[in-house]
Amino acid sequence: MQWTTPKLMKTTLTRILFCVTLSLLILATHGLGAVITWDTTAYQAVSASDISNVGTQVSAISFSRSPNYIPPGGPVTVGGVTWDSANIVNGVSFTVSTSNSNIPGVTTTMKIENGNTHGTGLNSYLSLFTGSPYLADASSGGAPITFSGLTPGQTYQLQIWAPYYGGGNNLRVSDTIPTLSGGHYNSANQSPTLLSGTVGGATPQYALGTFTAVGTTQNLYWYGDLNNYGVLGAFQLRAVPEPSTIALLAVGTLAMIMRRRFRVSTRPELVAD
């Protein structure tokens, strides 16, 4: 029987490990973000049971307004989620790290243009959406919500709500910058259009989406359909508990197989002829 030389086997193993390491490095430094897969349904906000509790909380921000809030401020716990509350200040840009809602190592950065407050006397759940910051659609490409410090290969769930808003504006979100077409801003991969709520009338709508991080950063662009403004009520990001387990097991299994082959190549007596 002809045996593979130890030198050749060692070279093969080294090349495989190099390729795996290089692939992980490319994923870790990829800054464009992953494709978000959205549910096609725009859900109506009804009760705190709407709030997703799948997996673990990564970030959660509401724009409910209070004189006690300093952007970001809070916290307030609703539906098992701890929310940072961001006040509405003209042109504000802020970063949330580990203050209240974010897990260690993950930061959430965003900028708004201005906003309003609509609705009082609502329950704790619907009060999360009484603040309604807005952003001109034409500005959305340069002012995304940015999640940093994510884990490549981890699956995440996004949940995002439109706010109460008196002007009838609405909300759409996407992982790519929207472009103007037919008088409206659209993206090839966007959420369903979420209608804002009206006090004393319909409640705001929300959407759910998932993505598997291809790097440490994910951008979320938000914009509207009416009046060229997008309005935002609240959003949360959660880590789904079945992330890259299969991929990690595959890499581990490959390493074990190659280690076994290397041992056999250096000690042929371990294998019967």
N, C-alpha and C positions, 0 to 999 in steps of 0.2 A: 504493500500500500504506500502511495506517495503522500507525504505529510507536508502541510504548509509550514514554511519556516517561521520561527518565532519572530524574526525581524519583519517579515511581511505582515504577519498578524498584528504586530505592535503598530506598524505604520497605518494599517487599515483602521484599527481602533482609534488611533490619534486623529485621523481624518474625520471619522464619524463624530467624535466628541467636539472637534473644532466646528463642524457644520452645525451641530446642535447649539453650541455656545453662540455662534454667529447669528443664528436664527433668533435666539432669545434676545440678543443684543439689539437686533434690528427692530423687533417688536417693542422692546422697552423704550427705544428712542423715536419711534414713529409718532409724529405729532398731529396728524390729520384727523385722527379719531376714527371710530368704527361706524359701520352702517347700523342705524337704529331700525328695528322692525316694529312697526306700530300696529296696535289693534285697529281695525277699520271702524270701530264704533266710538262715537262721542257719547260718553256716559253722563247722565244727569246726576249732579250732586244731591244726595238725599240725606244721609246720616253719616256719623263717624265710622260706621262699618265700611264705608267706601275706601277708607284709608288702608293702603296695602301694608301688611305686616310680614310679607314673605321675606325670608332671609334675615339680614341684619341691616340696620340703618347706617347709611354713609353720610348723607347730608339732607337737610330739610329746612326750607326757608318759606316763610309766609310774609305777606305784606300788610297784615292787619296793623292799623296805626294806633299809637298810644303816645301821650306826652312823655311817658316814662321810657320809651324805646330810643336807644341811640344806635344808629345803624352799624352793625347788626345788634339787636338787643333781645330781650326776652329773658329766659326761655318760657315757653308755654307747652304743656304736654296735652295733646289731643289724639285720641285713637291709638294710643300706645306709641306715638312718635313725639320726640322732643323737637320743637320747631324754634329756630331763630326767627326773630321778627325784625324786618328791615323797615325803617321809617322811609317815607318818600321825600327826598330832598332833590331839588332841581339839579340835574347833571351829576348825581352822586355816583361814585364808583367805589365799591367796597369788596373786601375779601373776608370770607368766613373760614377759619381754620378749625381749631379744636375748642372753640369757646363754649358752645352748647350742643349744637346738632351734629357736627362733623366728627368722624372717627379720627384718631391720631394719624397724621401724615397726609390727610386729604384736605385740600383747600377748594373753596368755591368762590369764583371771582365773577362779577358782572357789573354792568353799568346800566342805569336807566336814564331817561330823559326828563321825565317829570311824572306827575300822577295826581290822583284824586282819591277821596274817601267816600264810599257809598254804603249806607246801611248801618243801623244801630239796633240794639236790642235783639240781635240774632243769637242763636245758640253757639256754643263754643266751636263747633265744627264750621258752620257757615261764616262765623266771624273771622275765620282764617282768610277769607277772600274779600273782605271789606276794603282793603287797600288795593288800588288799581294803578300801578305804575304803567307808563306806556313808553314806547320807543318807535320812532319813525321807521317805517319799513326800509327806506333807503339807507338808514344808518345801521340796520341789523347785522350786516356783514362784518362790521368793525366792532360790534359790541355783543358778542355771544355770551352766554353763560358758560363758563369754563370750569370743568372739574379737573383738578391736578392731583397727582399722587395715587392714581389708580393702579391696580395690579393687572399687568398684561395676562390675557387668558381667562380672567375672571368675568363671569357673566353678571350684568347689572340690569336692574329694572328701574325705569323712569316712570314717575307719575306726575302729571302737570295739570293745573287747574286754570281756567279763565277766572276773572274776578267778577264781582258786581260792578257794573259800569253803566252810567246813565246815558252815554252817547251811542250805545249799540255796537261798539267796536268788538272785535273778536280776536281769536288767537290761533296761530298755527306754529308748529315747531319742526325743526329738521336738523340733520347732522351736516347739511351742506348749505352754503350761502344762497339765499333766494335771488331770483332774477325777475325783472319786470317783464310781464307778458300779458297782453290784452288788457292793460290798465290795472293788473293786480300782480303782486309778488307771489311767486310760487317756487317750489323746489321739486326736483324729481323724486325725492324721498321725504315726504312730509307727513305729519300727523293729520288726522281728520280735523276739520275746522271746528274749533270749540267756541260756542256762543257764550257771551258774557251774560250774567244774571241781571235781573231788574228787581229792585226792592219792592216787595209786595207782589211780585210776579214769578217768573221762572227762575230757578236757581242756576248758578254757573255750571258749565260742563267740564269734564276732565277726560284725559286720555292716558293710556298705558303703552309703554314701549320697552323693548329689551335690546341689549347689545352686548357683545363680548369684546372687552377692551383689547385693542391691538397695540396699545402703547400706554403711557402713564397719563395721557391727557385726552379729554373728550370735550368737544365744543357742541353747544346746543344753541342753534339760532332761533330766535323768536320774532314773529312778525304777524301782521294781521291781514285782513281782506277788505275791510271797509275803512274809508277815510285815510288810508295809507298809514295806519298806526296799529301796532299790536299791543294788546293789554294783557297783563300777567297777574294771576292771583296768588299762586303758591306752587311749589314743586318739591319733590323728594327723590333721592337716589338711594337704591338699596342693592346690596350685594346678594345675589341669588346663591343659595348654598351648594349648588352643583357646578362649581366653576370649571377649573381645568383639571379636575381629578383624573379623567380618562387620559388626558395628554401626559400628565405627570406619571401615571402608571405605565404608559407606553414607553416613555423615555427610560424609566427605571427598569422595565422588562428588557429593553434593548441593551442596556448597560450590563445586566446580568448575563444575557446570552453571549455578548462579546467577551465578558470576563471568563465565562465557562469555556468558550472556544480557545481563548488565549492559554488557559491552563492546560487544555487538552493538547494544544500544539507544542507546548514546551515539555509535556510529559505524556508521550504517546502510549505508555503502558496503562494509562487510565481507561483507554478504550480498547475493547476486544477487536481483533482483526476480523 
